[in-house]
Amino acid sequence: MIKLNPLLWLYIVSFLHGLGVNSSSTVFPVYMRDLGGTEFLVSLSQALFFLVRGCFTFFSGVLSDTLGRRQPIILSFLLFSLAHVLYALSRTPGSLLASISVQGIAAGFYWPVVFALISGYSNSEDSAHNISRFLLAFGIGGVIGSWLGGKIADSLSPQMTFWSGCTVLSLACLSFSFLVPEAEQPRNDEDDVHMSAPFLTCL
């Protein structure tokens, strides 16, 4: 494992994550309609994503306490990648709904644990700043990914957008696996809960 600042690698992984998931989210509603889905199904897919993510968020803490921080995050990236494979292979609106549920599971496992990981690398003074930088990297990746996803869909096909998203997310998974070590438990669990909660409500 390369011994460099783990937060730097985590910001790079966050950028790749934003790049991968947002490239597909731009194309998803159009692809749903191309497969015969209605506006209601497009709305339902987003509601389903947030419902599944919210439900599995409750299990992420137990999983993290049992396996540590790294294993649930690696599992999340594998599920993010799998969801994009399922998107690309989907041929009916129903299969797209099933695919976005897989992404909801991934997101539910991912966000609480990754904030805990950042807190493990930080002290109480700089934890909020480090989370802000992490989210900034995700946002920058999301902006680029949204533009890139539309360009790939127009030039090639929506399926290629999903395959490219899968490739980027797989790269994020590999980068995290080899470059980001396990962190210590948060130095101040009470501070960690209060700092993480606002971000969990907006993502």
C-alpha positions in Angstrom: 0.0 0.0 0.0 1.4 3.4 -1.0 2.2 5.5 2.1 1.0 8.9 1.1 -1.6 11.2 2.7 -4.8 9.0 2.7 -7.0 12.0 2.5 -5.5 13.0 -0.8 -6.2 9.6 -2.2 -9.7 9.7 -0.7 -10.4 13.1 -2.5 -9.3 11.5 -5.8 -11.6 8.5 -5.2 -14.4 11.0 -4.4 -13.8 12.8 -7.7 -13.9 9.4 -9.6 -17.1 8.5 -7.7 -18.8 11.8 -8.7 -17.6 11.4 -12.3 -19.0 7.9 -12.6 -22.4 8.2 -10.9 -23.3 11.6 -12.3 -22.4 10.6 -15.9 -25.2 8.0 -15.7 -27.7 10.0 -13.7 -27.8 12.6 -16.5 -28.8 9.9 -19.0 -31.0 7.8 -16.8 -34.4 9.7 -17.3 -33.9 9.8 -21.1 -33.0 6.1 -21.2 -36.1 5.2 -19.0 -38.3 7.0 -21.6 -36.5 5.3 -24.5 -37.4 2.0 -23.0 -41.1 2.9 -22.7 -41.1 4.4 -19.2 -43.5 7.2 -18.3 -42.8 10.4 -16.4 -44.3 8.7 -13.4 -41.8 5.9 -13.6 -39.0 8.4 -13.9 -40.2 10.0 -10.7 -40.8 6.6 -9.0 -37.2 5.6 -9.8 -35.8 8.6 -7.9 -38.2 8.0 -5.0 -37.2 4.3 -4.9 -33.5 5.2 -4.9 -33.9 7.5 -1.9 -36.1 5.0 0.0 -33.7 2.2 -0.5 -30.7 4.4 0.4 -32.4 5.5 3.5 -33.3 2.0 4.6 -29.8 0.6 4.1 -28.2 3.6 5.8 -29.4 2.1 9.1 -27.4 -1.0 8.5 -24.2 0.8 7.5 -23.2 1.5 11.1 -23.5 -2.2 12.1 -21.6 -3.3 9.0 -18.8 -0.7 9.7 -18.5 -1.7 13.4 -18.2 -5.3 12.4 -15.9 -5.1 9.3 -14.2 -1.7 9.8 -14.4 1.2 7.4 -12.7 -0.1 4.3 -14.7 -3.2 3.6 -18.2 -1.6 3.5 -16.8 1.2 1.2 -15.3 -1.4 -1.2 -18.6 -3.3 -1.1 -20.4 -0.1 -2.0 -18.1 0.6 -5.0 -18.7 -3.0 -6.2 -22.4 -2.4 -6.0 -22.2 1.0 -7.7 -20.3 -0.7 -10.5 -22.8 -3.6 -10.7 -25.7 -1.1 -10.9 -24.2 0.4 -13.9 -23.7 -3.0 -15.6 -27.4 -3.6 -14.9 -28.3 -0.2 -16.4 -26.5 -1.1 -19.6 -28.1 -4.5 -19.8 -31.6 -3.3 -19.0 -34.2 -3.5 -21.7 -37.4 -2.7 -19.7 -38.4 0.0 -17.3 -38.9 -2.6 -14.6 -35.3 -3.7 -14.9 -34.1 -0.1 -14.6 -36.1 0.2 -11.3 -34.3 -2.9 -10.0 -31.0 -1.5 -11.1 -31.5 1.8 -9.3 -32.4 -0.1 -6.2 -28.9 -1.7 -6.3 -27.4 1.8 -6.5 -29.5 2.9 -3.6 -28.1 0.0 -1.5 -24.6 1.1 -2.5 -25.3 4.7 -1.5 -26.9 3.7 1.8 -23.8 1.7 2.8 -21.3 4.3 1.4 -22.1 7.8 2.7 -22.2 7.2 6.5 -19.1 5.0 6.5 -17.0 7.3 4.4 -17.7 10.2 6.7 -16.7 8.1 9.6 -13.5 7.2 7.7 -12.7 10.9 7.1 -13.3 11.6 10.8 -10.8 8.8 11.7 -8.1 10.7 9.7 -9.0 14.0 11.2 -9.0 15.8 14.6 -12.0 17.7 15.8 -10.7 21.0 14.4 -10.2 19.9 10.8 -12.8 17.2 10.3 -15.5 19.5 8.9 -12.9 21.0 6.5 -11.8 17.6 5.3 -15.4 16.5 4.7 -16.0 19.8 2.7 -13.0 19.1 0.5 -14.2 15.5 0.0 -17.6 16.8 -1.1 -16.0 19.4 -3.3 -14.1 16.7 -5.1 -17.3 14.8 -5.6 -19.1 17.8 -6.9 -16.3 18.7 -9.4 -16.4 15.1 -10.6 -20.2 15.3 -10.8 -20.1 18.5 -13.0 -17.6 16.9 -15.4 -19.4 13.6 -15.4 -22.8 15.2 -16.2 -21.3 16.9 -19.2 -19.3 13.8 -20.3 -22.3 11.5 -19.9 -24.4 13.6 -22.2 -21.6 13.7 -24.8 -21.1 10.0 -24.8 -24.9 9.3 -25.0 -25.2 11.7 -28.0 -22.1 10.4 -29.8 -22.4 6.7 -29.1 -25.4 5.5 -27.0 -26.8 5.6 -23.5 -25.5 2.1 -22.9 -22.0 3.3 -23.5 -22.5 6.0 -20.8 -23.3 3.3 -18.3 -20.4 1.1 -19.4 -18.0 4.1 -19.0 -19.5 4.9 -15.6 -18.9 1.3 -14.6 -15.3 1.6 -15.7 -14.7 4.8 -13.7 -16.4 3.4 -10.6 -14.3 0.2 -10.9 -11.2 2.4 -11.1 -12.4 4.2 -7.9 -12.9 0.9 -6.2 -9.4 -0.3 -7.1 -7.8 3.0 -6.1 -9.5 2.9 -2.8 -8.6 -0.7 -2.2 -4.9 -0.2 -2.8 -4.3 3.4 -1.7 -6.6 4.2 1.2 -5.7 2.4 4.5 -8.0 1.8 7.4 -8.4 4.8 9.7 -8.6 5.0 13.5 -11.9 5.3 15.2 -13.1 8.9 15.2 -11.2 10.8 17.9 -14.4 12.4 19.2 -17.5 10.2 18.5 -19.9 12.9 19.6 -18.4 15.6 17.4 -18.4 13.1 14.5 -22.1 12.4 14.8 -22.9 16.1 14.9 -20.7 17.0 12.0 -21.8 14.1 9.8 -25.5 14.5 10.3 -26.0 17.7 8.1 -24.2 16.1 5.2 -26.2 12.8 5.5 -29.5 14.7 5.1 -28.4 16.5 1.9 -26.8 13.6 -0.1 
